[in-house]
Amino acid sequence: MTFATADLYDAHTDRVRVLAPGFRDYGGMTKFCGPVTTLKVFEDNTLVRAALEEPGGGRILVVDGGASMRCALLGDNLVQLGRDNGWIGAVIYGCIRDSAVVAGIEFGIRALGVHPAKSVKRGEGQRDIPVSFAGVTIAPGMHLYADEDGILISKEKLL
């Protein structure tokens, strides 16, 4: 995959939004892009698992976890599940765990931090709704581009 977010920004300034800095790279892929599926959850990763159990078709799971730093919404088992089911990556507005293992899986991950505690399992949350964090509103079907310089969102495919 050949692209640079800086170049995409320069070429499409009026068509992209940039997520505010603060996300760290944890996955085995530093550069990834694809259409978005969204979740809004809080300290409950039941819907994260349910989404990653489905065929991904090259999509990226964007999870608005409310910026919670009290537990992880994604770990090595779910990352491997997502990878095996054809997901490209995930952007978590919250924490992940198992970061050393996750770093070896070919899956793009951006998150705010790491936390060893797992989430609760109540089945609460919403799927495929617009979510807003890091200064950007992200809707299902938008396209996400992530690399070492940051994360861009576009309403249409740029590559």
C-alpha positions, -999 to +999 in steps of 0.1 A: +000+000+000+016+032-012+003+065+002+013+092+027-013+111+047+007+143+042+005+139+004-032+130+006-038+160+027-020+183+003-038+169-027-073+168-011-072+195+016-109+205+010-120+168+011-103+154+042-105+159+079-076+152+102-080+135+136-063+155+164-030+140+175-029+117+205-034+083+190-005+058+192+004+030+168+001-005+183-005-029+154+017-048+130+008-024+102+018+012+105+000+022+073-036+012+065-067+025+048-102+014+040-139+021+045-152+026+080-177+008+103-184+026+135-193+017+171-201+038+201-194+019+234-183+026+269-161+001+288-180-027+271-164-045+241-193-069+233-201-051+200-164-049+191-163-087+192-195-090+173-183-068+145-149-085+142-166-119+140-182-108+107-165-107+074-145-074+073-141-070+035-111-047+040-129-024+064-116-005+095-135-006+128-137+028+143-147+027+180-157+057+200-149+043+235-155+077+252-117+081+257-120+058+287-086+049+302-100+024+328-101-007+306-092-021+272-117-025+243-094-046+221-068-073+228-048-099+209-076-124+206-100-099+190-072-085+168-064-120+154-101-126+150-105-094+130-074-101+109-086-137+101-120-123+091-106-098+066-106-066+087-077-042+079-075-024+112-091-005+141-091+030+155-100+029+192-108+061+211-098+043+243-074+016+252-062-017+240-042-045+258-018-073+249+002-047+230+034-068+227+015-096+210-007-072+189+025-056+175+032-088+157-002-092+140-006-077+105-034-054+115-034-016+118-043-002+152-044+033+166-055+038+202-051+063+230-032+040+253-029+006+269-046-009+299-043-045+313-079-047+324-106-062+301-139-045+296-173-056+309-196-076+287-231-061+289-239-059+252-244-021+254-236+003+227-245+014+192-233+004+157-232+022+124-239+057+137-218+088+132-193+092+161-174+123+170-140+125+187-106+140+181-123+170+164-139+149+136-172+133+130-169+099+114-198+082+097-201+046+085-188+042+049-163+071+051-127+062+042-099+063+067-062+067+059-036+062+087+002+062+086+031+075+108+020+111+104-016+108+114-052+098+105-073+113+078-110+108+071-127+114+038-163+110+026-150+093-006-122+070-015-091+089-024-069+062-038 
